[in-house]
């Protein structure tokens, strides 16, 4: 479990499905999740509750992102912000730091990596590697295993869990607040990437890999 229960973690992601999945995974590791949000108004409202760290994911325009970071720091100067972006431009990362981000991580949405960086940002959030394995979040899988990449992606992991429950594309789209087309595209890609002939075969392998 996390070393101390007092620090509070907040999550901001424009994709609510990502935020929900990230919250569920982090709670299994013992983190206290204060709030999750997908829009600026909600975020600025609950930041007054003074969480210790904000896990901030945004790929909107750099100007809008920097303005939001500046607002957050003005409301809570002690807030530590771990900003994640899929964008890899050096100037993008530098601008995020200049406008309030304590640390910037770029690249794919990898839960293992984010947990590691949280520990570097605030030692109160450190988690032992074995704890992650025991929680069944990032597993004894090679990083080249397609199921490792699926498990490290909150949205794909959420879809996998719902598929294992027998949910249809329509229901999954409703639960994750996504379009049916987007869910169907991701479903087909996951089956293709794992060489699964059908959903039943995919779910069976996912269970064998212990990601659901």
Backbone as ProteinMPNN parsed JSONL, in Angstrom:
{"seq_chain_A": "XXXXXXXXXXXXXXXXXXXXXXXXXXXXXXXXXXXXXXXXXXXXXXXXXXXXXXXXXXXXXXXXXXXXXXXXXXXXXXXXXXXXXXXXXXXXXXXXXXXXXXXXXXXXXXXXXXXXXXXXXXXXXXXXXXXXXXXXXXXXXXXXXXXXXXXXXXXXXXXXXXXXXXXXXXXXXXXXXXXXXXXXXXXXXXXXXXXXXXXXXXXXXXXXXXXX", "coords_chain_A": {"N_chain_A": [[0.841, -1.2, 0.0], [0.254, 2.374, -0.303], [2.599, 4.544, 1.298], [1.717, 6.55, 3.102], [-1.495, 7.603, 4.152], [-2.593, 10.089, 4.227], [-1.925, 12.123, 2.172], [-3.58, 13.645, -0.577], [-4.841, 12.823, -3.749], [-5.678, 14.178, -6.858], [-7.35, 13.894, -10.014], [-7.212, 14.873, -13.35], [-8.555, 14.685, -16.528], [-9.293, 15.045, -19.926], [-10.695, 13.065, -21.121], [-13.178, 11.303, -19.711], [-13.46, 8.59, -19.287], [-10.841, 7.663, -19.183], [-10.017, 8.975, -16.851], [-11.692, 7.793, -14.918], [-10.917, 5.082, -15.056], [-8.219, 5.299, -14.364], [-8.493, 6.278, -11.753], [-9.737, 4.047, -10.495], [-7.73, 2.095, -10.75], [-5.589, 3.265, -9.317], [-6.72, 3.48, -6.782], [-6.794, 0.844, -6.057], [-4.208, 0.475, -5.441], [-3.978, 1.738, -3.088], [-4.068, 4.484, -2.98], [-5.481, 7.633, -1.991], [-8.033, 8.99, -3.588], [-9.066, 12.093, -4.271], [-10.717, 13.511, -6.054], [-12.058, 13.441, -9.399], [-11.958, 14.854, -12.666], [-13.185, 16.262, -15.765], [-13.419, 18.663, -16.957], [-12.677, 22.191, -17.092], [-14.096, 23.892, -15.321], [-15.071, 22.186, -13.259], [-12.623, 21.283, -12.289], [-11.316, 23.623, -11.32], [-13.032, 24.189, -9.288], [-12.924, 22.01, -7.417], [-10.262, 22.076, -6.771], [-9.925, 23.773, -4.72], [-10.177, 22.265, -2.5], [-7.737, 21.517, -1.91], [-5.856, 19.291, -2.801], [-2.927, 17.162, -2.505], [-1.421, 16.405, -4.706], [-1.839, 16.757, -8.206], [-2.793, 14.802, -10.856], [-2.454, 15.425, -14.046], [-3.773, 15.399, -17.189], [-3.61, 16.482, -20.443], [-4.176, 17.437, -23.782], [-4.984, 19.592, -25.153], [-4.884, 22.798, -26.827], [-1.725, 24.42, -26.47], [-1.764, 26.987, -25.418], [-4.258, 27.175, -24.061], [-3.926, 25.103, -22.219], [-1.715, 25.986, -20.704], [-2.774, 28.328, -19.619], [-4.718, 27.232, -17.955], [-3.139, 25.762, -16.152], [-1.775, 27.862, -14.936], [-3.892, 29.165, -13.62], [-4.567, 27.183, -11.791], [-2.284, 27.032, -10.135], [-2.359, 29.58, -9.072], [-4.534, 29.419, -7.43], [-3.833, 27.464, -5.665], [-0.922, 27.41, -4.478], [0.822, 25.565, -3.412], [0.32, 23.218, -4.634], [1.291, 20.233, -6.203], [1.937, 19.32, -9.477], [1.646, 16.721, -11.691], [2.084, 16.509, -14.906], [0.812, 14.976, -17.784], [1.313, 14.188, -21.168], [0.682, 13.186, -24.536], [2.093, 14.344, -26.429], [5.341, 15.007, -27.71], [7.007, 17.136, -28.137], [9.745, 19.178, -27.275], [9.538, 21.916, -26.623], [6.884, 22.078, -25.881], [6.775, 20.609, -23.488], [8.472, 22.198, -21.942], [7.041, 24.591, -21.784], [4.831, 23.781, -20.311], [6.035, 23.243, -17.846], [6.993, 25.796, -17.248], [4.666, 27.104, -16.709], [3.596, 26.046, -14.42], [3.548, 23.224, -14.066], [4.891, 20.648, -12.105], [6.255, 18.416, -12.819], [6.751, 16.817, -15.956], [5.523, 14.32, -18.034], [5.849, 12.517, -20.975], [4.493, 10.717, -23.826], [3.08, 7.367, -24.207], [0.112, 6.418, -22.369], [0.969, 5.09, -19.686], [0.438, 3.25, -16.935], [2.187, 2.107, -15.04], [4.491, 3.638, -15.355], [3.519, 6.193, -14.685], [2.871, 5.859, -11.987], [5.406, 5.439, -10.943], [6.554, 7.959, -11.431], [4.929, 9.555, -9.834], [5.794, 8.794, -7.319], [8.353, 9.872, -7.373], [7.774, 12.546, -7.479], [6.467, 13.058, -5.076], [7.337, 11.58, -2.181], [5.531, 10.432, -0.49], [3.757, 9.15, -2.059], [4.94, 6.908, -2.98], [5.167, 3.591, -4.207], [5.751, 0.194, -3.664], [7.235, -2.037, -6.016], [6.308, -4.709, -5.81], [3.861, -4.377, -4.651], [2.362, -3.308, -6.702], [2.305, -5.486, -8.427], [0.947, -7.331, -6.811], [-1.511, -6.119, -6.684], [-2.431, -6.589, -9.127], [-2.176, -4.912, -11.348], [-0.019, -3.896, -13.04], [1.789, -6.343, -14.469], [3.348, -9.608, -14.469], [4.431, -9.48, -17.156], [6.011, -9.251, -20.285], [7.216, -6.166, -21.595], [6.819, -6.095, -24.255], [4.687, -7.633, -24.735], [1.463, -7.672, -26.087], [-0.72, -7.542, -24.352], [0.317, -6.353, -22.112], [0.59, -3.716, -22.943], [-2.06, -3.096, -23.38], [-3.094, -3.364, -20.794], [-1.784, -1.283, -19.563], [-2.991, 0.897, -20.546], [-5.509, 2.934, -19.641], [-8.108, 3.263, -20.858], [-8.324, 1.13, -22.723], [-8.028, -0.991, -20.965], [-10.303, -0.676, -19.407], [-12.287, -1.179, -21.315], [-11.691, -3.827, -21.871], [-12.306, -5.067, -19.418], [-15.065, -4.622, -19.33], [-15.868, -6.02, -21.582], [-15.276, -8.561, -20.7], [-17.301, -8.883, -18.952], [-19.362, -9.354, -20.55], [-20.544, -7.232, -21.836], [-22.092, -5.257, -24.396], [-20.993, -3.465, -27.384], [-22.469, -1.127, -27.568], [-23.397, -0.711, -24.922], [-20.96, -0.5, -23.581], [-19.974, 1.821, -24.744], [-21.799, 3.666, -23.716], [-21.301, 3.483, -20.956], [-18.683, 4.357, -20.791], [-18.842, 6.806, -21.84], [-18.371, 7.307, -24.576], [-18.314, 7.217, -28.217], [-20.112, 4.725, -30.105], [-18.789, 3.946, -32.395], [-16.102, 4.644, -31.892], [-15.502, 2.916, -29.78], [-15.874, 0.469, -31.042], [-13.851, 0.549, -32.976], [-11.567, 0.519, -31.336], [-11.981, -1.947, -30.07], [-11.735, -3.775, -32.21], [-9.089, -3.277, -32.899], [-7.729, -4.119, -30.597], [-8.3, -6.85, -30.619], [-7.028, -7.522, -32.993], [-4.347, -6.821, -32.443], [-3.702, -8.669, -30.502], [-3.958, -11.028, -31.755], [-6.405, -12.34, -31.597], [-9.152, -14.377, -32.382], [-11.804, -13.853, -31.893], [-14.066, -12.134, -29.602], [-14.501, -13.782, -27.382], [-12.211, -15.394, -27.343], [-10.323, -13.435, -26.939], [-11.025, -12.395, -24.394], [-10.599, -14.69, -22.891], [-7.813, -14.996, -23.09], [-7.047, -12.605, -21.867], [-7.862, -13.075, -19.265], [-6.201, -15.204, -18.654], [-3.818, -13.857, -18.609], [-4.211, -12.435, -16.413], [-5.25, -9.801, -16.297], [-7.795, -9.089, -16.008]], "CA_chain_A": [[0.0, 0.0, 0.0], [0.971, 3.64, -0.279], [3.217, 4.685, 2.614], [0.912, 7.389, 3.985], [-2.831, 7.744, 3.604], [-3.074, 11.458, 4.305], [-1.874, 12.923, 0.956], [-4.737, 13.497, -1.434], [-4.531, 12.883, -5.175], [-6.771, 14.54, -7.753], [-7.091, 13.496, -11.392], [-7.88, 15.642, -14.405], [-8.352, 14.156, -17.874], [-10.384, 15.451, -20.801], [-11.464, 11.835, -21.367], [-13.66, 10.861, -18.41], [-13.215, 7.151, -19.166], [-9.451, 7.537, -18.716], [-9.964, 9.424, -15.459], [-12.341, 6.783, -14.085], [-10.086, 3.882, -15.023], [-7.033, 5.633, -13.59], [-8.901, 6.332, -10.343], [-9.961, 2.692, -9.997], [-6.438, 1.411, -10.638], [-4.803, 3.861, -8.238], [-7.359, 3.136, -5.511], [-6.386, -0.528, -5.738], [-2.851, 0.573, -4.899], [-4.043, 2.367, -1.783], [-4.118, 5.937, -3.046], [-6.729, 8.313, -1.669], [-8.386, 9.839, -4.725], [-9.97, 13.115, -3.773], [-11.699, 13.9, -7.051], [-11.669, 13.373, -10.797], [-12.656, 15.878, -13.433], [-12.883, 16.302, -17.194], [-13.56, 20.009, -17.508], [-11.986, 23.225, -16.335], [-14.939, 24.414, -14.243], [-15.023, 21.228, -12.153], [-11.264, 21.246, -11.757], [-11.042, 24.83, -10.534], [-13.887, 24.135, -8.102], [-12.469, 21.082, -6.377], [-8.875, 22.317, -6.388], [-9.992, 24.499, -3.449], [-10.088, 21.278, -1.426], [-6.286, 21.416, -1.697], [-5.187, 17.989, -2.888], [-1.469, 17.284, -2.457], [-0.886, 16.241, -6.057], [-2.81, 16.67, -9.289], [-2.381, 14.079, -12.055], [-3.069, 16.307, -15.041], [-3.564, 14.964, -18.581], [-4.268, 17.391, -21.379], [-3.543, 17.638, -25.081], [-5.613, 20.724, -25.818], [-3.888, 23.765, -27.289], [-0.754, 24.782, -25.437], [-2.181, 28.236, -24.771], [-5.327, 26.873, -23.108], [-3.363, 24.274, -21.158], [-0.878, 26.835, -19.844], [-3.675, 29.216, -18.878], [-5.35, 26.44, -16.901], [-2.113, 25.479, -15.143], [-1.527, 29.112, -14.211], [-5.039, 29.367, -12.731], [-4.481, 26.203, -10.711], [-1.223, 27.424, -9.205], [-2.755, 30.801, -8.373], [-5.517, 29.042, -6.41], [-3.179, 26.575, -4.703], [0.494, 27.536, -4.824], [1.569, 24.405, -2.928], [-0.099, 22.045, -5.409], [2.268, 19.591, -7.091], [1.224, 18.881, -10.672], [2.301, 15.798, -12.609], [1.406, 16.686, -16.189], [1.081, 13.948, -18.785], [0.868, 14.513, -22.519], [1.197, 12.28, -25.561], [2.949, 15.159, -27.29], [6.732, 14.826, -27.335], [7.822, 18.31, -28.463], [10.475, 19.705, -26.127], [9.022, 23.229, -26.231], [5.591, 21.857, -25.221], [7.084, 20.23, -22.105], [9.059, 23.346, -21.256], [5.979, 25.558, -21.505], [4.027, 23.241, -19.211], [6.792, 23.472, -16.611], [7.08, 27.239, -16.995], [3.366, 27.614, -16.279], [3.096, 25.458, -13.175], [3.707, 21.779, -13.907], [6.065, 20.282, -11.309], [6.937, 17.384, -13.592], [6.038, 16.521, -17.197], [5.795, 13.003, -18.601], [5.226, 12.413, -22.289], [4.429, 9.365, -24.372], [1.853, 6.607, -24.009], [-0.502, 6.475, -21.039], [1.459, 3.877, -19.042], [0.166, 3.369, -15.502], [3.4, 1.79, -14.283], [5.37, 4.801, -15.437], [2.924, 7.296, -13.944], [3.018, 5.565, -10.554], [6.818, 5.679, -10.634], [6.79, 9.397, -11.403], [4.239, 10.089, -8.652], [6.681, 8.57, -6.19], [9.466, 10.818, -7.472], [7.248, 13.881, -7.213], [6.154, 13.135, -3.65], [7.662, 10.263, -1.648], [4.358, 9.874, 0.18], [2.998, 8.379, -3.042], [5.756, 5.797, -3.459], [4.563, 2.262, -4.126], [6.719, -0.855, -3.941], [6.893, -2.805, -7.222], [5.539, -5.907, -5.492], [2.486, -3.955, -4.38], [1.717, -3.171, -8.01], [2.047, -6.842, -8.913], [-0.089, -7.932, -5.96], [-2.793, -5.495, -7.009], [-2.846, -7.061, -10.438], [-2.325, -3.782, -12.259], [0.983, -4.166, -14.06], [1.882, -7.762, -14.213], [4.553, -10.293, -14.911], [4.367, -9.559, -18.61], [7.037, -8.501, -20.999], [6.705, -4.9, -22.129], [6.487, -6.301, -25.665], [3.427, -8.38, -24.792], [0.356, -6.757, -26.396], [-1.612, -7.386, -23.206], [0.936, -5.38, -21.214], [0.257, -2.389, -23.459], [-3.491, -2.9, -23.144], [-3.289, -3.185, -19.356], [-1.224, 0.005, -19.158], [-3.831, 1.944, -21.142], [-6.757, 2.911, -18.86], [-9.316, 3.089, -21.667], [-8.345, -0.226, -23.26], [-8.251, -1.892, -19.85], [-11.715, -0.548, -19.036], [-13.052, -1.887, -22.347], [-11.442, -5.26, -21.668], [-13.085, -5.511, -18.255], [-16.483, -4.627, -19.687], [-16.048, -7.145, -22.51], [-15.253, -9.787, -19.896], [-18.604, -8.949, -18.281], [-20.356, -9.64, -21.572], [-21.214, -6.0, -22.269], [-22.064, -4.982, -25.831], [-20.324, -2.221, -27.77], [-23.377, -0.029, -27.247], [-23.389, -0.508, -23.47], [-19.62, -0.025, -23.218], [-19.901, 3.225, -25.163], [-22.595, 4.452, -22.768], [-20.64, 3.492, -19.651], [-17.429, 5.106, -20.877], [-19.141, 8.112, -22.43], [-17.697, 7.349, -25.869], [-19.196, 6.839, -29.321], [-20.038, 3.305, -30.425], [-17.778, 3.765, -33.433], [-14.779, 4.681, -31.264], [-15.338, 1.679, -29.012], [-15.746, -0.631, -31.996], [-12.515, 0.649, -33.574], [-10.613, 0.051, -30.332], [-12.206, -3.385, -29.857], [-11.14, -4.497, -33.342], [-7.635, -3.12, -32.822], [-7.226, -4.966, -29.516], [-8.367, -8.231, -31.098], [-5.982, -7.667, -34.015], [-3.024, -6.743, -31.82], [-3.48, -9.861, -29.675], [-4.221, -12.2, -32.613], [-7.596, -13.021, -31.09], [-10.118, -14.625, -33.453], [-13.084, -13.265, -31.509], [-14.069, -11.554, -28.257], [-14.383, -14.855, -26.389], [-10.8, -15.777, -27.287], [-9.612, -12.291, -26.359], [-11.309, -12.367, -22.961], [-9.946, -15.855, -22.291], [-6.384, -14.68, -22.952], [-6.915, -11.533, -20.886], [-7.979, -13.703, -17.956], [-4.989, -15.982, -18.451], [-2.763, -12.882, -18.3], [-4.626, -11.863, -15.127], [-5.489, -8.365, -16.328], [-9.195, -8.913, -15.602]], "C_chain_A": [[0.876, 1.25, 0.0], [1.44, 3.904, 1.144], [2.367, 5.494, 3.577], [-0.454, 7.602, 3.344], [-3.298, 9.184, 3.549], [-3.001, 12.252, 3.001], [-3.044, 12.614, 0.03], [-4.327, 13.683, -2.899], [-5.786, 13.222, -5.961], [-6.37, 14.185, -9.183], [-7.881, 14.377, -12.352], [-7.532, 15.03, -15.754], [-9.557, 14.557, -18.713], [-11.27, 14.264, -21.167], [-11.888, 11.261, -20.016], [-13.423, 9.368, -18.189], [-11.803, 6.896, -18.67], [-9.354, 7.883, -17.237], [-10.561, 8.373, -14.525], [-11.472, 5.544, -13.939], [-8.819, 4.118, -14.199], [-7.356, 5.681, -12.101], [-9.049, 4.927, -9.767], [-8.65, 1.945, -9.794], [-5.629, 1.942, -9.466], [-5.403, 3.556, -6.868], [-6.966, 1.731, -5.087], [-4.971, -0.566, -5.174], [-2.821, 1.264, -3.543], [-4.048, 3.873, -1.791], [-5.487, 6.453, -2.608], [-7.019, 9.288, -2.796], [-9.436, 10.842, -4.269], [-11.078, 13.434, -4.778], [-11.16, 13.617, -8.443], [-12.51, 14.38, -11.572], [-12.303, 15.77, -14.912], [-13.119, 17.683, -17.793], [-12.994, 21.03, -16.53], [-12.803, 23.726, -15.148], [-14.914, 23.5, -13.03], [-13.658, 21.251, -11.472], [-10.979, 22.442, -10.857], [-11.873, 24.859, -9.259], [-13.284, 23.222, -7.039], [-11.01, 21.28, -6.001], [-8.811, 23.11, -5.081], [-9.925, 23.558, -2.254], [-8.633, 20.909, -1.137], [-5.743, 19.987, -1.672], [-3.675, 18.201, -2.869], [-0.871, 17.28, -3.864], [-2.037, 16.145, -7.051], [-2.167, 15.913, -10.448], [-3.157, 14.707, -13.213], [-2.741, 15.803, -16.447], [-4.327, 15.889, -19.508], [-3.466, 17.514, -22.663], [-4.285, 18.707, -25.878], [-4.524, 21.714, -26.21], [-2.981, 24.184, -26.145], [-1.168, 26.047, -24.709], [-3.245, 27.969, -23.715], [-4.809, 26.053, -21.924], [-2.55, 25.111, -20.178], [-1.724, 27.805, -19.019], [-4.32, 28.482, -17.713], [-4.347, 26.123, -15.79], [-1.828, 26.715, -14.288], [-2.643, 29.393, -13.21], [-4.96, 28.436, -11.526], [-3.447, 26.612, -9.672], [-1.579, 28.693, -8.444], [-3.751, 30.497, -7.255], [-4.892, 28.174, -5.317], [-1.688, 26.504, -5.044], [1.314, 26.326, -4.4], [1.252, 23.133, -3.717], [1.039, 21.528, -6.286], [1.497, 18.994, -8.273], [2.103, 17.965, -11.511], [1.513, 15.859, -13.914], [1.809, 15.583, -17.15], [0.528, 14.39, -20.127], [1.433, 13.494, -23.493], [2.114, 13.031, -26.517], [4.391, 15.118, -26.791], [7.611, 16.041, -27.645], [8.448, 18.896, -27.199], [9.899, 21.037, -25.667], [7.672, 23.12, -25.542], [5.828, 21.522, -23.751], [7.607, 21.421, -21.316], [8.005, 24.391, -20.897], [5.079, 25.087, -20.365], [4.732, 23.484, -17.875], [6.827, 24.953, -16.246], [5.78, 27.802, -16.443], [2.77, 26.848, -15.098], [3.255, 23.968, -12.993], [4.988, 21.482, -13.134], [6.918, 19.263, -12.057], [6.103, 17.099, -14.825], [6.488, 15.165, -17.721], [5.114, 12.94, -19.951], [5.23, 10.966, -22.763], [3.115, 8.687, -24.052], [1.393, 6.659, -22.557], [-0.199, 5.168, -20.312], [1.324, 4.028, -17.526], [1.402, 3.107, -14.662], [4.327, 2.991, -14.211], [4.825, 5.97, -14.623], [3.053, 7.092, -12.435], [4.458, 5.832, -10.113], [7.106, 7.173, -10.515], [6.086, 10.066, -10.222], [5.123, 9.948, -7.422], [7.866, 9.52, -6.183], [9.005, 12.23, -7.117], [6.978, 14.091, -5.736], [6.349, 11.743, -3.064], [6.497, 9.617, -0.91], [3.544, 8.984, -0.758], [3.785, 7.192, -3.585], [5.037, 4.472, -3.233], [5.626, 1.234, -4.473], [6.282, -1.639, -5.174], [6.035, -4.023, -6.928], [4.084, -5.57, -5.203], [1.702, -3.823, -5.679], [1.372, -4.549, -8.561], [0.922, -7.499, -8.127], [-1.47, -7.377, -6.285], [-3.285, -5.914, -8.381], [-2.984, -5.967, -11.462], [-1.293, -3.827, -13.381], [1.66, -5.442, -13.618], [3.199, -8.337, -14.655], [4.482, -10.544, -16.407], [5.52, -8.772, -19.192], [6.423, -7.225, -21.544], [6.364, -5.016, -23.607], [5.198, -7.104, -25.838], [2.288, -7.42, -25.077], [-0.599, -6.552, -25.229], [-1.012, -6.455, -22.151], [0.523, -3.979, -21.638], [-1.223, -2.078, -23.254], [-3.751, -2.609, -21.667], [-2.79, -1.836, -18.868], [-2.012, 1.185, -19.711], [-5.19, 1.919, -20.446], [-8.01, 2.65, -19.679], [-9.423, 1.661, -22.202], [-8.594, -1.247, -22.15], [-9.708, -1.86, -19.411], [-12.6, -1.297, -20.034], [-12.912, -3.392, -22.158], [-12.265, -5.806, -20.508], [-14.572, -5.599, -18.578], [-16.793, -5.742, -20.684], [-16.101, -8.454, -21.735], [-16.552, -9.982, -19.132], [-19.731, -9.19, -19.273], [-21.095, -8.417, -22.093], [-21.057, -5.796, -23.779], [-21.33, -3.68, -26.108], [-21.176, -1.018, -27.384], [-23.337, 0.301, -25.758], [-22.039, 0.036, -23.014], [-19.481, 1.449, -23.563], [-20.654, 4.122, -24.187], [-21.874, 4.57, -21.43], [-19.36, 4.331, -19.652], [-17.604, 6.477, -21.51], [-18.343, 8.324, -23.722], [-18.698, 7.012, -26.961], [-19.05, 5.336, -29.58], [-18.956, 3.033, -31.448], [-16.374, 3.731, -32.834], [-14.491, 3.4, -30.486], [-15.122, 0.501, -29.949], [-14.366, -0.634, -32.656], [-11.46, 0.116, -32.605], [-10.74, -1.452, -30.097], [-11.524, -4.193, -30.966], [-9.614, -4.428, -33.292], [-7.049, -4.025, -31.74], [-7.241, -6.434, -29.927], [-7.255, -8.495, -32.12], [-4.603, -7.731, -33.38], [-2.68, -7.986, -31.005], [-3.723, -11.158, -30.445], [-5.381, -13.034, -32.088], [-8.625, -13.17, -32.212], [-11.465, -13.969, -33.173], [-12.993, -12.751, -30.078], [-13.873, -12.628, -27.188], [-12.923, -15.276, -26.224], [-9.976, -14.675, -26.629], [-9.786, -12.257, -24.844], [-10.613, -13.522, -22.249], [-8.457, -15.588, -22.088], [-6.155, -13.594, -21.913], [-6.998, -12.087, -19.478], [-6.737, -14.527, -17.637], [-3.831, -15.072, -18.051], [-3.029, -12.157, -16.99], [-4.749, -10.328, -15.166], [-6.961, -8.043, -16.056], [-9.543, -10.01, -14.614]], "O_chain_A": [[2.076, 1.188, 0.267], [0.758, 3.532, 2.098], [2.3, 5.161, 4.76], [-0.555, 7.763, 2.128], [-4.296, 9.482, 2.894], [-3.932, 13.006, 2.72], [-3.443, 11.459, -0.122], [-3.564, 14.589, -3.233], [-6.838, 12.618, -5.752], [-5.185, 14.177, -9.518], [-9.079, 14.591, -12.171], [-6.357, 14.872, -16.086], [-10.7, 14.429, -18.275], [-12.447, 14.432, -21.485], [-11.045, 10.783, -19.256], [-13.212, 8.926, -17.059], [-11.583, 6.02, -17.834], [-8.699, 7.183, -16.465], [-10.003, 8.093, -13.464], [-11.308, 5.016, -12.839], [-8.397, 3.251, -13.434], [-6.586, 5.185, -11.279], [-8.547, 4.645, -8.68], [-8.472, 1.248, -8.795], [-5.048, 1.167, -8.706], [-4.667, 3.392, -5.896], [-6.819, 1.455, -3.897], [-4.586, -1.528, -4.509], [-1.766, 1.365, -2.918], [-4.034, 4.495, -0.729], [-6.51, 5.803, -2.822], [-6.33, 10.298, -2.944], [-10.558, 10.471, -3.925], [-12.236, 13.606, -4.399], [-9.948, 13.559, -8.645], [-13.628, 14.712, -11.179], [-11.246, 15.249, -15.267], [-13.027, 17.854, -19.009], [-12.852, 20.778, -15.334], [-12.248, 23.96, -14.075], [-14.755, 23.965, -11.902], [-13.556, 21.239, -10.245], [-10.457, 22.282, -9.754], [-11.479, 25.473, -8.267], [-13.148, 23.623, -5.883], [-10.553, 20.712, -5.009], [-7.778, 23.126, -4.411], [-9.652, 23.987, -1.132], [-8.339, 20.108, -0.25], [-5.233, 19.528, -0.651], [-3.195, 19.292, -3.178], [0.048, 18.038, -4.172], [-3.07, 15.534, -6.774], [-1.128, 16.324, -10.964], [-4.37, 14.53, -13.331], [-1.578, 15.78, -16.849], [-5.539, 16.059, -19.375], [-2.245, 17.672, -22.641], [-4.231, 18.733, -27.107], [-3.348, 21.47, -25.939], [-3.414, 24.29, -24.997], [-0.946, 26.167, -23.504], [-3.152, 28.477, -22.598], [-5.202, 26.279, -20.779], [-2.682, 24.959, -18.963], [-1.418, 28.068, -17.856], [-4.457, 29.032, -16.62], [-4.685, 26.211, -14.61], [-1.662, 26.619, -13.073], [-2.378, 29.811, -12.083], [-5.243, 28.833, -10.395], [-3.704, 26.547, -8.47], [-1.155, 28.871, -7.302], [-3.814, 31.216, -6.258], [-5.368, 28.155, -4.182], [-1.257, 25.64, -5.808], [2.383, 26.078, -4.958], [1.859, 22.089, -3.481], [1.669, 22.292, -7.018], [0.528, 18.258, -8.086], [3.166, 18.368, -11.983], [0.408, 15.325, -14.008], [2.993, 15.287, -17.314], [-0.587, 14.904, -20.213], [2.54, 12.993, -23.298], [2.825, 12.422, -27.316], [4.635, 15.187, -25.587], [8.824, 15.991, -27.443], [7.773, 19.086, -26.187], [9.778, 21.278, -24.466], [7.333, 23.962, -24.711], [5.171, 22.076, -22.87], [7.23, 21.628, -20.162], [8.07, 25.004, -19.831], [4.621, 25.891, -19.554], [4.101, 23.882, -16.896], [6.705, 25.316, -15.076], [5.777, 28.845, -15.789], [1.582, 26.981, -14.805], [3.113, 23.473, -11.875], [6.051, 22.005, -13.468], [8.144, 19.252, -11.941], [4.875, 17.133, -14.76], [7.684, 14.896, -17.837], [3.934, 13.27, -20.07], [5.886, 10.106, -22.176], [2.146, 9.343, -23.669], [2.181, 6.91, -21.645], [-1.014, 4.246, -20.321], [2.018, 4.839, -16.913], [1.645, 3.806, -13.678], [4.873, 3.318, -13.157], [5.585, 6.662, -13.946], [3.314, 8.041, -11.695], [4.694, 6.386, -9.039], [7.817, 7.602, -9.606], [6.597, 11.041, -9.67], [5.2, 10.852, -6.59], [8.335, 9.929, -5.121], [9.754, 13.009, -6.529], [7.227, 15.171, -5.201], [5.61, 10.82, -3.406], [6.472, 8.4, -0.724], [2.741, 8.165, -0.309], [3.354, 6.541, -4.536], [4.389, 4.263, -2.208], [6.33, 1.385, -5.472], [5.09, -1.88, -5.362], [5.133, -4.346, -7.701], [3.185, -6.367, -5.473], [0.526, -4.182, -5.746], [0.283, -4.758, -9.096], [0.047, -8.146, -8.704], [-2.474, -8.08, -6.175], [-4.423, -5.629, -8.755], [-3.819, -6.065, -12.361], [-1.66, -3.8, -14.555], [2.06, -5.561, -12.46], [4.065, -7.621, -15.159], [4.475, -11.689, -16.859], [5.942, -7.753, -18.645], [5.248, -7.202, -21.912], [5.696, -4.142, -24.16], [4.684, -7.237, -26.948], [2.151, -6.425, -24.366], [-1.226, -5.497, -25.125], [-1.748, -5.836, -21.381], [0.151, -3.153, -20.805], [-1.593, -0.935, -22.987], [-4.532, -1.719, -21.33], [-3.299, -1.299, -17.884], [-1.73, 2.337, -19.38], [-5.954, 0.974, -20.639], [-8.886, 1.9, -19.248], [-10.491, 1.052, -22.141], [-9.284, -2.245, -22.36], [-10.284, -2.897, -19.08], [-13.552, -1.971, -19.64], [-13.886, -4.137, -22.27], [-12.853, -6.883, -20.609], [-15.254, -6.533, -18.155], [-17.867, -6.34, -20.632], [-16.877, -9.35, -22.068], [-16.877, -11.094, -18.713], [-20.904, -9.229, -18.9], [-22.148, -8.543, -22.718], [-20.02, -6.121, -24.357], [-21.073, -2.891, -25.199], [-20.651, -0.004, -26.923], [-23.253, 1.471, -25.383], [-21.977, 0.925, -22.165], [-18.941, 2.232, -22.782], [-20.194, 5.219, -23.869], [-21.843, 5.648, -20.837], [-19.002, 4.937, -18.642], [-16.638, 7.216, -21.693], [-17.73, 9.371, -23.93], [-19.809, 6.57, -26.669], [-18.002, 4.749, -29.31], [-18.278, 2.008, -31.383], [-15.552, 2.897, -33.213], [-13.381, 2.869, -30.528], [-14.289, -0.365, -29.685], [-13.78, -1.696, -32.871], [-10.572, -0.642, -32.996], [-9.737, -2.15, -29.944], [-10.826, -5.17, -30.694], [-8.931, -5.403, -33.604], [-5.996, -4.631, -31.939], [-6.308, -7.178, -29.623], [-6.626, -9.553, -32.111], [-3.787, -8.584, -33.729], [-1.507, -8.318, -30.835], [-3.699, -12.246, -29.871], [-5.35, -14.264, -32.127], [-8.933, -12.203, -32.909], [-12.18, -13.578, -34.096], [-11.966, -12.913, -29.419], [-13.164, -12.41, -26.206], [-12.454, -15.489, -25.106], [-9.051, -14.947, -25.862], [-8.815, -12.108, -24.102], [-10.099, -13.359, -21.143], [-7.902, -15.914, -21.038], [-5.183, -13.649, -21.159], [-6.286, -11.625, -18.586], [-6.274, -14.551, -16.497], [-2.972, -15.458, -17.259], [-2.206, -11.377, -16.513], [-4.401, -9.644, -14.203], [-7.331, -6.88, -15.894], [-10.673, -10.068, -14.13]]}, "name": "protein", "num_of_chains": 1, "seq": "XXXXXXXXXXXXXXXXXXXXXXXXXXXXXXXXXXXXXXXXXXXXXXXXXXXXXXXXXXXXXXXXXXXXXXXXXXXXXXXXXXXXXXXXXXXXXXXXXXXXXXXXXXXXXXXXXXXXXXXXXXXXXXXXXXXXXXXXXXXXXXXXXXXXXXXXXXXXXXXXXXXXXXXXXXXXXXXXXXXXXXXXXXXXXXXXXXXXXXXXXXXXXXXXXXXX"}
